[in-house]
Amino acid sequence: MFGKRKKRREAIRNKLREKSEYKMKSENVAIPEIHTKDFDEIEEHIDEIEQEKEEKHSILYDNVAIPEVHIHKKKK
């Protein structure tokens, strides 16, 4: 009973330890970035959008309720 479990467990461990082999046609592939518009303009626009999102979702800690936590000593 326990021998079967041990063998099964060892088989699973050995499978996990084996190094997976991936067949790739070329490992060193570089894909160039193609910019159709002026990149600086696009980047500025994206930054503006992100700032607007941050302003909408910002938290003011004056309005946040912080719960009180009381830790009591154990009674002997």
PDB file of N, H, CA, C and O in Angstrom:
ATOM      1  N   MET A   1       0.826  -1.183   0.000  1.00  0.00           N
ATOM      2  CA  MET A   1       0.000   0.000   0.000  1.00  0.00           C
ATOM      3  C   MET A   1       0.875   1.253   0.000  1.00  0.00           C
ATOM      4  O   MET A   1       0.714   2.126  -0.852  1.00  0.00           O
ATOM      5  N   PHE A   2       1.799   1.338   0.957  1.00  0.00           N
ATOM      6  H   PHE A   2       1.929   0.628   1.650  1.00  0.00           H
ATOM      7  CA  PHE A   2       2.629   2.532   1.043  1.00  0.00           C
ATOM      8  C   PHE A   2       3.723   2.526  -0.014  1.00  0.00           C
ATOM      9  O   PHE A   2       4.204   3.585  -0.418  1.00  0.00           O
ATOM     10  N   GLY A   3       4.119   1.339  -0.465  1.00  0.00           N
ATOM     11  H   GLY A   3       3.729   0.479  -0.137  1.00  0.00           H
ATOM     12  CA  GLY A   3       5.150   1.238  -1.486  1.00  0.00           C
ATOM     13  C   GLY A   3       4.692   1.837  -2.805  1.00  0.00           C
ATOM     14  O   GLY A   3       5.480   2.476  -3.502  1.00  0.00           O
ATOM     15  N   LYS A   4       3.424   1.637  -3.154  1.00  0.00           N
ATOM     16  H   LYS A   4       2.785   1.118  -2.587  1.00  0.00           H
ATOM     17  CA  LYS A   4       2.883   2.190  -4.401  1.00  0.00           C
ATOM     18  C   LYS A   4       2.869   3.715  -4.350  1.00  0.00           C
ATOM     19  O   LYS A   4       3.219   4.382  -5.323  1.00  0.00           O
ATOM     20  N   ARG A   5       2.464   4.251  -3.216  1.00  0.00           N
ATOM     21  H   ARG A   5       2.180   3.709  -2.425  1.00  0.00           H
ATOM     22  CA  ARG A   5       2.430   5.711  -3.071  1.00  0.00           C
ATOM     23  C   ARG A   5       3.834   6.299  -3.208  1.00  0.00           C
ATOM     24  O   ARG A   5       4.037   7.324  -3.859  1.00  0.00           O
ATOM     25  N   LYS A   6       4.798   5.622  -2.576  1.00  0.00           N
ATOM     26  H   LYS A   6       4.633   4.789  -2.047  1.00  0.00           H
ATOM     27  CA  LYS A   6       6.171   6.116  -2.607  1.00  0.00           C
ATOM     28  C   LYS A   6       6.711   6.105  -4.034  1.00  0.00           C
ATOM     29  O   LYS A   6       7.355   7.061  -4.466  1.00  0.00           O
ATOM     30  N   LYS A   7       6.449   5.022  -4.765  1.00  0.00           N
ATOM     31  H   LYS A   7       5.926   4.245  -4.414  1.00  0.00           H
ATOM     32  CA  LYS A   7       6.912   4.932  -6.154  1.00  0.00           C
ATOM     33  C   LYS A   7       6.251   6.004  -7.016  1.00  0.00           C
ATOM     34  O   LYS A   7       6.904   6.642  -7.841  1.00  0.00           O
ATOM     35  N   ARG A   8       4.961   6.190  -6.815  1.00  0.00           N
ATOM     36  H   ARG A   8       4.431   5.671  -6.144  1.00  0.00           H
ATOM     37  CA  ARG A   8       4.226   7.188  -7.585  1.00  0.00           C
ATOM     38  C   ARG A   8       4.754   8.595  -7.275  1.00  0.00           C
ATOM     39  O   ARG A   8       4.927   9.413  -8.179  1.00  0.00           O
ATOM     40  N   ARG A   9       5.007   8.865  -5.997  1.00  0.00           N
ATOM     41  H   ARG A   9       4.867   8.201  -5.263  1.00  0.00           H
ATOM     42  CA  ARG A   9       5.531  10.158  -5.578  1.00  0.00           C
ATOM     43  C   ARG A   9       6.918  10.402  -6.181  1.00  0.00           C
ATOM     44  O   ARG A   9       7.215  11.506  -6.639  1.00  0.00           O
ATOM     45  N   GLU A  10       7.764   9.366  -6.178  1.00  0.00           N
ATOM     46  H   GLU A  10       7.522   8.470  -5.806  1.00  0.00           H
ATOM     47  CA  GLU A  10       9.102   9.496  -6.759  1.00  0.00           C
ATOM     48  C   GLU A  10       9.028   9.727  -8.264  1.00  0.00           C
ATOM     49  O   GLU A  10       9.816  10.498  -8.811  1.00  0.00           O
ATOM     50  N   ALA A  11       8.090   9.069  -8.934  1.00  0.00           N
ATOM     51  H   ALA A  11       7.449   8.443  -8.490  1.00  0.00           H
ATOM     52  CA  ALA A  11       7.938   9.259 -10.380  1.00  0.00           C
ATOM     53  C   ALA A  11       7.530  10.694 -10.696  1.00  0.00           C
ATOM     54  O   ALA A  11       8.033  11.291 -11.648  1.00  0.00           O
ATOM     55  N   ILE A  12       6.630  11.239  -9.908  1.00  0.00           N
ATOM     56  H   ILE A  12       6.221  10.755  -9.135  1.00  0.00           H
ATOM     57  CA  ILE A  12       6.190  12.624 -10.117  1.00  0.00           C
ATOM     58  C   ILE A  12       7.343  13.581  -9.862  1.00  0.00           C
ATOM     59  O   ILE A  12       7.538  14.529 -10.622  1.00  0.00           O
ATOM     60  N   ARG A  13       8.110  13.346  -8.800  1.00  0.00           N
ATOM     61  H   ARG A  13       7.951  12.576  -8.182  1.00  0.00           H
ATOM     62  CA  ARG A  13       9.258  14.211  -8.500  1.00  0.00           C
ATOM     63  C   ARG A  13      10.284  14.172  -9.627  1.00  0.00           C
ATOM     64  O   ARG A  13      10.831  15.205 -10.014  1.00  0.00           O
ATOM     65  N   ASN A  14      10.544  12.975 -10.150  1.00  0.00           N
ATOM     66  H   ASN A  14      10.100  12.136  -9.835  1.00  0.00           H
ATOM     67  CA  ASN A  14      11.517  12.855 -11.240  1.00  0.00           C
ATOM     68  C   ASN A  14      11.044  13.593 -12.486  1.00  0.00           C
ATOM     69  O   ASN A  14      11.848  14.213 -13.183  1.00  0.00           O
ATOM     70  N   LYS A  15       9.749  13.531 -12.770  1.00  0.00           N
ATOM     71  H   LYS A  15       9.096  13.027 -12.204  1.00  0.00           H
ATOM     72  CA  LYS A  15       9.210  14.252 -13.928  1.00  0.00           C
ATOM     73  C   LYS A  15       9.394  15.749 -13.766  1.00  0.00           C
ATOM     74  O   LYS A  15       9.757  16.443 -14.716  1.00  0.00           O
ATOM     75  N   LEU A  16       9.145  16.246 -12.567  1.00  0.00           N
ATOM     76  H   LEU A  16       8.850  15.682 -11.795  1.00  0.00           H
ATOM     77  CA  LEU A  16       9.280  17.676 -12.317  1.00  0.00           C
ATOM     78  C   LEU A  16      10.736  18.128 -12.378  1.00  0.00           C
ATOM     79  O   LEU A  16      11.022  19.256 -12.779  1.00  0.00           O
ATOM     80  N   ARG A  17      11.642  17.261 -11.985  1.00  0.00           N
ATOM     81  H   ARG A  17      11.410  16.345 -11.658  1.00  0.00           H
ATOM     82  CA  ARG A  17      13.063  17.613 -11.988  1.00  0.00           C
ATOM     83  C   ARG A  17      13.663  17.612 -13.390  1.00  0.00           C
ATOM     84  O   ARG A  17      14.643  18.310 -13.650  1.00  0.00           O
ATOM     85  N   GLU A  18      13.074  16.828 -14.292  1.00  0.00           N
ATOM     86  H   GLU A  18      12.278  16.261 -14.081  1.00  0.00           H
ATOM     87  CA  GLU A  18      13.603  16.774 -15.652  1.00  0.00           C
ATOM     88  C   GLU A  18      13.500  18.147 -16.293  1.00  0.00           C
ATOM     89  O   GLU A  18      12.518  18.868 -16.112  1.00  0.00           O
ATOM     90  N   LYS A  19      14.514  18.482 -17.030  1.00  0.00           N
ATOM     91  H   LYS A  19      15.311  17.896 -17.177  1.00  0.00           H
ATOM     92  CA  LYS A  19      14.542  19.784 -17.687  1.00  0.00           C
ATOM     93  C   LYS A  19      13.667  19.722 -18.932  1.00  0.00           C
ATOM     94  O   LYS A  19      13.814  18.827 -19.765  1.00  0.00           O
ATOM     95  N   SER A  20      12.774  20.666 -19.045  1.00  0.00           N
ATOM     96  H   SER A  20      12.655  21.393 -18.368  1.00  0.00           H
ATOM     97  CA  SER A  20      11.909  20.723 -20.219  1.00  0.00           C
ATOM     98  C   SER A  20      12.718  21.195 -21.413  1.00  0.00           C
ATOM     99  O   SER A  20      13.498  22.142 -21.313  1.00  0.00           O
ATOM    100  N   GLU A  21      12.529  20.539 -22.526  1.00  0.00           N
ATOM    101  H   GLU A  21      11.896  19.770 -22.607  1.00  0.00           H
ATOM    102  CA  GLU A  21      13.244  20.919 -23.734  1.00  0.00           C
ATOM    103  C   GLU A  21      12.281  21.609 -24.686  1.00  0.00           C
ATOM    104  O   GLU A  21      11.222  21.074 -25.014  1.00  0.00           O
ATOM    105  N   TYR A  22      12.656  22.786 -25.121  1.00  0.00           N
ATOM    106  H   TYR A  22      13.516  23.220 -24.855  1.00  0.00           H
ATOM    107  CA  TYR A  22      11.863  23.544 -26.070  1.00  0.00           C
ATOM    108  C   TYR A  22      12.637  23.626 -27.376  1.00  0.00           C
ATOM    109  O   TYR A  22      13.825  23.947 -27.389  1.00  0.00           O
ATOM    110  N   LYS A  23      11.963  23.337 -28.452  1.00  0.00           N
ATOM    111  H   LYS A  23      10.997  23.076 -28.442  1.00  0.00           H
ATOM    112  CA  LYS A  23      12.599  23.440 -29.759  1.00  0.00           C
ATOM    113  C   LYS A  23      12.272  24.807 -30.338  1.00  0.00           C
ATOM    114  O   LYS A  23      11.111  25.145 -30.566  1.00  0.00           O
ATOM    115  N   MET A  24      13.320  25.582 -30.570  1.00  0.00           N
ATOM    116  H   MET A  24      14.264  25.308 -30.385  1.00  0.00           H
ATOM    117  CA  MET A  24      13.137  26.913 -31.134  1.00  0.00           C
ATOM    118  C   MET A  24      13.967  27.018 -32.402  1.00  0.00           C
ATOM    119  O   MET A  24      15.101  26.543 -32.458  1.00  0.00           O
ATOM    120  N   LYS A  25      13.395  27.638 -33.408  1.00  0.00           N
ATOM    121  H   LYS A  25      12.473  28.023 -33.362  1.00  0.00           H
ATOM    122  CA  LYS A  25      14.111  27.778 -34.669  1.00  0.00           C
ATOM    123  C   LYS A  25      15.220  28.811 -34.569  1.00  0.00           C
ATOM    124  O   LYS A  25      16.299  28.610 -35.124  1.00  0.00           O
ATOM    125  N   SER A  26      14.977  29.908 -33.875  1.00  0.00           N
ATOM    126  H   SER A  26      14.099  30.072 -33.423  1.00  0.00           H
ATOM    127  CA  SER A  26      16.031  30.892 -33.651  1.00  0.00           C
ATOM    128  C   SER A  26      15.820  31.512 -32.278  1.00  0.00           C
ATOM    129  O   SER A  26      14.713  31.926 -31.935  1.00  0.00           O
ATOM    130  N   GLU A  27      16.868  31.569 -31.512  1.00  0.00           N
ATOM    131  H   GLU A  27      17.768  31.232 -31.790  1.00  0.00           H
ATOM    132  CA  GLU A  27      16.770  32.075 -30.150  1.00  0.00           C
ATOM    133  C   GLU A  27      17.007  33.576 -30.068  1.00  0.00           C
ATOM    134  O   GLU A  27      16.492  34.236 -29.166  1.00  0.00           O
ATOM    135  N   ASN A  28      17.770  34.113 -30.986  1.00  0.00           N
ATOM    136  H   ASN A  28      18.188  33.576 -31.719  1.00  0.00           H
ATOM    137  CA  ASN A  28      18.139  35.525 -30.930  1.00  0.00           C
ATOM    138  C   ASN A  28      17.331  36.322 -31.945  1.00  0.00           C
ATOM    139  O   ASN A  28      17.818  36.651 -33.027  1.00  0.00           O
ATOM    140  N   VAL A  29      16.105  36.622 -31.586  1.00  0.00           N
ATOM    141  H   VAL A  29      15.709  36.355 -30.708  1.00  0.00           H
ATOM    142  CA  VAL A  29      15.230  37.361 -32.481  1.00  0.00           C
ATOM    143  C   VAL A  29      15.008  38.751 -31.895  1.00  0.00           C
ATOM    144  O   VAL A  29      14.618  38.897 -30.736  1.00  0.00           O
ATOM    145  N   ALA A  30      15.259  39.748 -32.700  1.00  0.00           N
ATOM    146  H   ALA A  30      15.575  39.629 -33.641  1.00  0.00           H
ATOM    147  CA  ALA A  30      15.017  41.122 -32.270  1.00  0.00           C
ATOM    148  C   ALA A  30      13.944  41.719 -33.162  1.00  0.00           C
ATOM    149  O   ALA A  30      14.039  41.664 -34.388  1.00  0.00           O
ATOM    150  N   ILE A  31      12.926  42.289 -32.541  1.00  0.00           N
ATOM    151  H   ILE A  31      12.849  42.334 -31.545  1.00  0.00           H
ATOM    152  CA  ILE A  31      11.838  42.900 -33.296  1.00  0.00           C
ATOM    153  C   ILE A  31      11.966  44.410 -33.140  1.00  0.00           C
ATOM    154  O   ILE A  31      11.920  44.920 -32.021  1.00  0.00           O
ATOM    155  N   PRO A  32      12.124  45.121 -34.233  1.00  0.00           N
ATOM    156  CA  PRO A  32      12.294  46.577 -34.134  1.00  0.00           C
ATOM    157  C   PRO A  32      10.980  47.273 -33.782  1.00  0.00           C
ATOM    158  O   PRO A  32       9.897  46.787 -34.105  1.00  0.00           O
ATOM    159  N   GLU A  33      11.098  48.415 -33.116  1.00  0.00           N
ATOM    160  H   GLU A  33      11.978  48.810 -32.853  1.00  0.00           H
ATOM    161  CA  GLU A  33       9.929  49.228 -32.802  1.00  0.00           C
ATOM    162  C   GLU A  33       9.673  50.173 -33.959  1.00  0.00           C
ATOM    163  O   GLU A  33      10.592  50.818 -34.462  1.00  0.00           O
ATOM    164  N   ILE A  34       8.424  50.251 -34.377  1.00  0.00           N
ATOM    165  H   ILE A  34       7.676  49.727 -33.969  1.00  0.00           H
ATOM    166  CA  ILE A  34       8.062  51.129 -35.489  1.00  0.00           C
ATOM    167  C   ILE A  34       7.124  52.198 -34.950  1.00  0.00           C
ATOM    168  O   ILE A  34       6.058  51.888 -34.418  1.00  0.00           O
ATOM    169  N   HIS A  35       7.523  53.457 -35.088  1.00  0.00           N
ATOM    170  H   HIS A  35       8.389  53.709 -35.519  1.00  0.00           H
ATOM    171  CA  HIS A  35       6.717  54.576 -34.617  1.00  0.00           C
ATOM    172  C   HIS A  35       6.167  55.318 -35.833  1.00  0.00           C
ATOM    173  O   HIS A  35       6.924  55.816 -36.667  1.00  0.00           O
ATOM    174  N   THR A  36       4.838  55.382 -35.920  1.00  0.00           N
ATOM    175  H   THR A  36       4.223  54.977 -35.243  1.00  0.00           H
ATOM    176  CA  THR A  36       4.228  56.046 -37.070  1.00  0.00           C
ATOM    177  C   THR A  36       4.037  57.538 -36.840  1.00  0.00           C
ATOM    178  O   THR A  36       4.009  58.304 -37.804  1.00  0.00           O
ATOM    179  N   LYS A  37       3.905  57.974 -35.584  1.00  0.00           N
ATOM    180  H   LYS A  37       3.928  57.352 -34.801  1.00  0.00           H
ATOM    181  CA  LYS A  37       3.751  59.392 -35.266  1.00  0.00           C
ATOM    182  C   LYS A  37       4.950  59.830 -34.438  1.00  0.00           C
ATOM    183  O   LYS A  37       5.801  59.021 -34.068  1.00  0.00           O
ATOM    184  N   ASP A  38       4.999  61.106 -34.161  1.00  0.00           N
ATOM    185  H   ASP A  38       4.308  61.763 -34.462  1.00  0.00           H
ATOM    186  CA  ASP A  38       6.081  61.599 -33.331  1.00  0.00           C
ATOM    187  C   ASP A  38       5.955  60.975 -31.945  1.00  0.00           C
ATOM    188  O   ASP A  38       4.956  61.181 -31.255  1.00  0.00           O
ATOM    189  N   PHE A  39       6.952  60.227 -31.544  1.00  0.00           N
ATOM    190  H   PHE A  39       7.764  60.060 -32.104  1.00  0.00           H
ATOM    191  CA  PHE A  39       6.902  59.458 -30.304  1.00  0.00           C
ATOM    192  C   PHE A  39       6.761  60.352 -29.077  1.00  0.00           C
ATOM    193  O   PHE A  39       6.063  59.994 -28.129  1.00  0.00           O
ATOM    194  N   ASP A  40       7.413  61.502 -29.087  1.00  0.00           N
ATOM    195  H   ASP A  40       7.980  61.793 -29.857  1.00  0.00           H
ATOM    196  CA  ASP A  40       7.335  62.411 -27.936  1.00  0.00           C
ATOM    197  C   ASP A  40       5.913  62.904 -27.704  1.00  0.00           C
ATOM    198  O   ASP A  40       5.473  63.012 -26.559  1.00  0.00           O
ATOM    199  N   GLU A  41       5.192  63.204 -28.778  1.00  0.00           N
ATOM    200  H   GLU A  41       5.549  63.117 -29.708  1.00  0.00           H
ATOM    201  CA  GLU A  41       3.805  63.661 -28.641  1.00  0.00           C
ATOM    202  C   GLU A  41       2.935  62.564 -28.041  1.00  0.00           C
ATOM    203  O   GLU A  41       2.117  62.823 -27.158  1.00  0.00           O
ATOM    204  N   ILE A  42       3.113  61.364 -28.515  1.00  0.00           N
ATOM    205  H   ILE A  42       3.778  61.154 -29.233  1.00  0.00           H
ATOM    206  CA  ILE A  42       2.321  60.239 -28.010  1.00  0.00           C
ATOM    207  C   ILE A  42       2.639  59.997 -26.538  1.00  0.00           C
ATOM    208  O   ILE A  42       1.738  59.774 -25.730  1.00  0.00           O
ATOM    209  N   GLU A  43       3.916  60.042 -26.199  1.00  0.00           N
ATOM    210  H   GLU A  43       4.648  60.223 -26.856  1.00  0.00           H
ATOM    211  CA  GLU A  43       4.322  59.815 -24.820  1.00  0.00           C
ATOM    212  C   GLU A  43       3.743  60.879 -23.883  1.00  0.00           C
ATOM    213  O   GLU A  43       3.303  60.554 -22.780  1.00  0.00           O
ATOM    214  N   GLU A  44       3.742  62.133 -24.308  1.00  0.00           N
ATOM    215  H   GLU A  44       4.100  62.396 -25.204  1.00  0.00           H
ATOM    216  CA  GLU A  44       3.162  63.207 -23.500  1.00  0.00           C
ATOM    217  C   GLU A  44       1.664  63.000 -23.310  1.00  0.00           C
ATOM    218  O   GLU A  44       1.135  63.222 -22.221  1.00  0.00           O
ATOM    219  N   HIS A  45       0.986  62.577 -24.362  1.00  0.00           N
ATOM    220  H   HIS A  45       1.415  62.396 -25.247  1.00  0.00           H
ATOM    221  CA  HIS A  45      -0.454  62.328 -24.287  1.00  0.00           C
ATOM    222  C   HIS A  45      -0.744  61.198 -23.295  1.00  0.00           C
ATOM    223  O   HIS A  45      -1.681  61.289 -22.501  1.00  0.00           O
ATOM    224  N   ILE A  46       0.048  60.153 -23.344  1.00  0.00           N
ATOM    225  H   ILE A  46       0.808  60.079 -23.989  1.00  0.00           H
ATOM    226  CA  ILE A  46      -0.137  59.026 -22.425  1.00  0.00           C
ATOM    227  C   ILE A  46       0.109  59.475 -20.991  1.00  0.00           C
ATOM    228  O   ILE A  46      -0.627  59.080 -20.087  1.00  0.00           O
ATOM    229  N   ASP A  47       1.134  60.294 -20.770  1.00  0.00           N
ATOM    230  H   ASP A  47       1.732  60.615 -21.505  1.00  0.00           H
ATOM    231  CA  ASP A  47       1.414  60.806 -19.425  1.00  0.00           C
ATOM    232  C   ASP A  47       0.257  61.645 -18.899  1.00  0.00           C
ATOM    233  O   ASP A  47      -0.092  61.549 -17.722  1.00  0.00           O
ATOM    234  N   GLU A  48      -0.342  62.468 -19.759  1.00  0.00           N
ATOM    235  H   GLU A  48      -0.059  62.546 -20.715  1.00  0.00           H
ATOM    236  CA  GLU A  48      -1.485  63.285 -19.346  1.00  0.00           C
ATOM    237  C   GLU A  48      -2.659  62.414 -18.933  1.00  0.00           C
ATOM    238  O   GLU A  48      -3.309  62.682 -17.923  1.00  0.00           O
ATOM    239  N   ILE A  49      -2.931  61.383 -19.700  1.00  0.00           N
ATOM    240  H   ILE A  49      -2.404  61.165 -20.521  1.00  0.00           H
ATOM    241  CA  ILE A  49      -4.041  60.474 -19.390  1.00  0.00           C
ATOM    242  C   ILE A  49      -3.795  59.780 -18.051  1.00  0.00           C
ATOM    243  O   ILE A  49      -4.712  59.660 -17.238  1.00  0.00           O
ATOM    244  N   GLU A  50      -2.560  59.324 -17.816  1.00  0.00           N
ATOM    245  H   GLU A  50      -1.815  59.422 -18.476  1.00  0.00           H
ATOM    246  CA  GLU A  50      -2.243  58.652 -16.557  1.00  0.00           C
ATOM    247  C   GLU A  50      -2.385  59.598 -15.371  1.00  0.00           C
ATOM    248  O   GLU A  50      -2.859  59.190 -14.310  1.00  0.00           O
ATOM    249  N   GLN A  51      -1.982  60.849 -15.536  1.00  0.00           N
ATOM    250  H   GLN A  51      -1.597  61.180 -16.398  1.00  0.00           H
ATOM    251  CA  GLN A  51      -2.121  61.819 -14.451  1.00  0.00           C
ATOM    252  C   GLN A  51      -3.590  62.082 -14.140  1.00  0.00           C
ATOM    253  O   GLN A  51      -3.960  62.216 -12.973  1.00  0.00           O
ATOM    254  N   GLU A  52      -4.430  62.158 -15.168  1.00  0.00           N
ATOM    255  H   GLU A  52      -4.130  62.049 -16.116  1.00  0.00           H
ATOM    256  CA  GLU A  52      -5.863  62.360 -14.949  1.00  0.00           C
ATOM    257  C   GLU A  52      -6.460  61.183 -14.190  1.00  0.00           C
ATOM    258  O   GLU A  52      -7.281  61.376 -13.293  1.00  0.00           O
ATOM    259  N   LYS A  53      -6.058  59.970 -14.540  1.00  0.00           N
ATOM    260  H   LYS A  53      -5.391  59.813 -15.269  1.00  0.00           H
ATOM    261  CA  LYS A  53      -6.563  58.787 -13.849  1.00  0.00           C
ATOM    262  C   LYS A  53      -6.136  58.791 -12.387  1.00  0.00           C
ATOM    263  O   LYS A  53      -6.929  58.459 -11.506  1.00  0.00           O
ATOM    264  N   GLU A  54      -4.884  59.166 -12.128  1.00  0.00           N
ATOM    265  H   GLU A  54      -4.240  59.435 -12.844  1.00  0.00           H
ATOM    266  CA  GLU A  54      -4.399  59.215 -10.749  1.00  0.00           C
ATOM    267  C   GLU A  54      -5.159  60.248  -9.930  1.00  0.00           C
ATOM    268  O   GLU A  54      -5.460  60.016  -8.760  1.00  0.00           O
ATOM    269  N   GLU A  55      -5.471  61.386 -10.538  1.00  0.00           N
ATOM    270  H   GLU A  55      -5.227  61.575 -11.489  1.00  0.00           H
ATOM    271  CA  GLU A  55      -6.203  62.426  -9.825  1.00  0.00           C
ATOM    272  C   GLU A  55      -7.619  61.974  -9.494  1.00  0.00           C
ATOM    273  O   GLU A  55      -8.141  62.308  -8.431  1.00  0.00           O
ATOM    274  N   LYS A  56      -8.237  61.226 -10.382  1.00  0.00           N
ATOM    275  H   LYS A  56      -7.813  60.955 -11.246  1.00  0.00           H
ATOM    276  CA  LYS A  56      -9.598  60.749 -10.137  1.00  0.00           C
ATOM    277  C   LYS A  56      -9.630  59.710  -9.023  1.00  0.00           C
ATOM    278  O   LYS A  56     -10.566  59.686  -8.223  1.00  0.00           O
ATOM    279  N   HIS A  57      -8.624  58.862  -8.966  1.00  0.00           N
ATOM    280  H   HIS A  57      -7.864  58.882  -9.616  1.00  0.00           H
ATOM    281  CA  HIS A  57      -8.630  57.747  -8.026  1.00  0.00           C
ATOM    282  C   HIS A  57      -7.748  57.977  -6.807  1.00  0.00           C
ATOM    283  O   HIS A  57      -7.473  57.035  -6.063  1.00  0.00           O
ATOM    284  N   SER A  58      -7.307  59.182  -6.591  1.00  0.00           N
ATOM    285  H   SER A  58      -7.530  59.947  -7.195  1.00  0.00           H
ATOM    286  CA  SER A  58      -6.427  59.432  -5.454  1.00  0.00           C
ATOM    287  C   SER A  58      -7.220  59.380  -4.148  1.00  0.00           C
ATOM    288  O   SER A  58      -8.414  59.678  -4.127  1.00  0.00           O
ATOM    289  N   ILE A  59      -6.554  59.004  -3.074  1.00  0.00           N
ATOM    290  H   ILE A  59      -5.584  58.762  -3.092  1.00  0.00           H
ATOM    291  CA  ILE A  59      -7.177  58.890  -1.759  1.00  0.00           C
ATOM    292  C   ILE A  59      -6.620  59.984  -0.869  1.00  0.00           C
ATOM    293  O   ILE A  59      -5.406  60.146  -0.750  1.00  0.00           O
ATOM    294  N   LEU A  60      -7.504  60.721  -0.257  1.00  0.00           N
ATOM    295  H   LEU A  60      -8.490  60.589  -0.355  1.00  0.00           H
ATOM    296  CA  LEU A  60      -7.088  61.696   0.741  1.00  0.00           C
ATOM    297  C   LEU A  60      -7.216  61.018   2.099  1.00  0.00           C
ATOM    298  O   LEU A  60      -8.294  60.545   2.461  1.00  0.00           O
ATOM    299  N   TYR A  61      -6.139  60.970   2.835  1.00  0.00           N
ATOM    300  H   TYR A  61      -5.264  61.354   2.540  1.00  0.00           H
ATOM    301  CA  TYR A  61      -6.152  60.251   4.095  1.00  0.00           C
ATOM    302  C   TYR A  61      -6.926  60.985   5.183  1.00  0.00           C
ATOM    303  O   TYR A  61      -7.129  60.440   6.268  1.00  0.00           O
ATOM    304  N   ASP A  62      -7.358  62.202   4.911  1.00  0.00           N
ATOM    305  H   ASP A  62      -7.193  62.644   4.029  1.00  0.00           H
ATOM    306  CA  ASP A  62      -8.208  62.908   5.863  1.00  0.00           C
ATOM    307  C   ASP A  62      -9.593  62.270   5.926  1.00  0.00           C
ATOM    308  O   ASP A  62     -10.272  62.356   6.949  1.00  0.00           O
ATOM    309  N   ASN A  63     -10.008  61.633   4.841  1.00  0.00           N
ATOM    310  H   ASN A  63      -9.456  61.563   4.010  1.00  0.00           H
ATOM    311  CA  ASN A  63     -11.349  61.066   4.757  1.00  0.00           C
ATOM    312  C   ASN A  63     -11.382  59.555   4.967  1.00  0.00           C
ATOM    313  O   ASN A  63     -12.449  58.950   4.861  1.00  0.00           O
ATOM    314  N   VAL A  64     -10.256  58.938   5.259  1.00  0.00           N
ATOM    315  H   VAL A  64      -9.390  59.430   5.345  1.00  0.00           H
ATOM    316  CA  VAL A  64     -10.195  57.485   5.393  1.00  0.00           C
ATOM    317  C   VAL A  64     -10.291  57.115   6.867  1.00  0.00           C
ATOM    318  O   VAL A  64      -9.586  57.676   7.706  1.00  0.00           O
ATOM    319  N   ALA A  65     -11.167  56.167   7.172  1.00  0.00           N
ATOM    320  H   ALA A  65     -11.740  55.711   6.490  1.00  0.00           H
ATOM    321  CA  ALA A  65     -11.316  55.706   8.548  1.00  0.00           C
ATOM    322  C   ALA A  65     -10.274  54.630   8.829  1.00  0.00           C
ATOM    323  O   ALA A  65     -10.152  53.665   8.075  1.00  0.00           O
ATOM    324  N   ILE A  66      -9.527  54.797   9.914  1.00  0.00           N
ATOM    325  H   ILE A  66      -9.627  55.581  10.527  1.00  0.00           H
ATOM    326  CA  ILE A  66      -8.520  53.822  10.304  1.00  0.00           C
ATOM    327  C   ILE A  66      -9.036  53.108  11.545  1.00  0.00           C
ATOM    328  O   ILE A  66      -9.286  53.746  12.568  1.00  0.00           O
ATOM    329  N   PRO A  67      -9.199  51.791  11.468  1.00  0.00           N
ATOM    330  CA  PRO A  67      -9.742  51.060  12.618  1.00  0.00           C
ATOM    331  C   PRO A  67      -8.724  50.993  13.758  1.00  0.00           C
ATOM    332  O   PRO A  67      -7.514  50.980  13.533  1.00  0.00           O
ATOM    333  N   GLU A  68      -9.243  50.951  14.979  1.00  0.00           N
ATOM    334  H   GLU A  68     -10.226  50.962  15.162  1.00  0.00           H
ATOM    335  CA  GLU A  68      -8.383  50.814  16.148  1.00  0.00           C
ATOM    336  C   GLU A  68      -8.211  49.338  16.448  1.00  0.00           C
ATOM    337  O   GLU A  68      -9.174  48.571  16.414  1.00  0.00           O
ATOM    338  N   VAL A  69      -6.996  48.948  16.739  1.00  0.00           N
ATOM    339  H   VAL A  69      -6.214  49.571  16.766  1.00  0.00           H
ATOM    340  CA  VAL A  69      -6.704  47.555  17.055  1.00  0.00           C
ATOM    341  C   VAL A  69      -6.214  47.490  18.491  1.00  0.00           C
ATOM    342  O   VAL A  69      -5.258  48.171  18.863  1.00  0.00           O
ATOM    343  N   HIS A  70      -6.883  46.659  19.302  1.00  0.00           N
ATOM    344  H   HIS A  70      -7.660  46.107  19.000  1.00  0.00           H
ATOM    345  CA  HIS A  70      -6.513  46.494  20.701  1.00  0.00           C
ATOM    346  C   HIS A  70      -6.019  45.070  20.898  1.00  0.00           C
ATOM    347  O   HIS A  70      -6.738  44.112  20.613  1.00  0.00           O
ATOM    348  N   ILE A  71      -4.800  44.933  21.382  1.00  0.00           N
ATOM    349  H   ILE A  71      -4.217  45.712  21.614  1.00  0.00           H
ATOM    350  CA  ILE A  71      -4.234  43.612  21.644  1.00  0.00           C
ATOM    351  C   ILE A  71      -4.203  43.422  23.155  1.00  0.00           C
ATOM    352  O   ILE A  71      -3.558  44.179  23.880  1.00  0.00           O
ATOM    353  N   HIS A  72      -4.910  42.399  23.613  1.00  0.00           N
ATOM    354  H   HIS A  72      -5.434  41.784  23.024  1.00  0.00           H
ATOM    355  CA  HIS A  72      -5.007  42.126  25.041  1.00  0.00           C
ATOM    356  C   HIS A  72      -4.008  41.049  25.435  1.00  0.00           C
ATOM    357  O   HIS A  72      -3.695  40.157  24.647  1.00  0.00           O
ATOM    358  N   LYS A  73      -3.513  41.142  26.656  1.00  0.00           N
ATOM    359  H   LYS A  73      -3.767  41.867  27.297  1.00  0.00           H
ATOM    360  CA  LYS A  73      -2.616  40.122  27.177  1.00  0.00           C
ATOM    361  C   LYS A  73      -3.431  38.898  27.560  1.00  0.00           C
ATOM    362  O   LYS A  73      -4.594  39.001  27.951  1.00  0.00           O
ATOM    363  N   LYS A  74      -2.797  37.736  27.439  1.00  0.00           N
ATOM    364  H   LYS A  74      -1.852  37.653  27.121  1.00  0.00           H
ATOM    365  CA  LYS A  74      -3.480  36.504  27.826  1.00  0.00           C
ATOM    366  C   LYS A  74      -3.583  36.425  29.345  1.00  0.00           C
ATOM    367  O   LYS A  74      -2.662  36.799  30.070  1.00  0.00           O
ATOM    368  N   LYS A  75      -4.717  35.933  29.800  1.00  0.00           N
ATOM    369  H   LYS A  75      -5.465  35.629  29.211  1.00  0.00           H
ATOM    370  CA  LYS A  75      -4.909  35.744  31.235  1.00  0.00           C
ATOM    371  C   LYS A  75      -4.343  34.385  31.614  1.00  0.00           C
ATOM    372  O   LYS A  75      -4.524  33.398  30.901  1.00  0.00           O
ATOM    373  N   LYS A  76      -3.659  34.351  32.741  1.00  0.00           N
ATOM    374  H   LYS A  76      -3.512  35.152  33.321  1.00  0.00           H
ATOM    375  CA  LYS A  76      -3.075  33.079  33.195  1.00  0.00           C
ATOM    376  C   LYS A  76      -4.024  32.313  34.056  1.00  0.00           C
ATOM    377  O   LYS A  76      -3.693  31.223  34.522  1.00  0.00           O
TER     378      LYS A  76
END
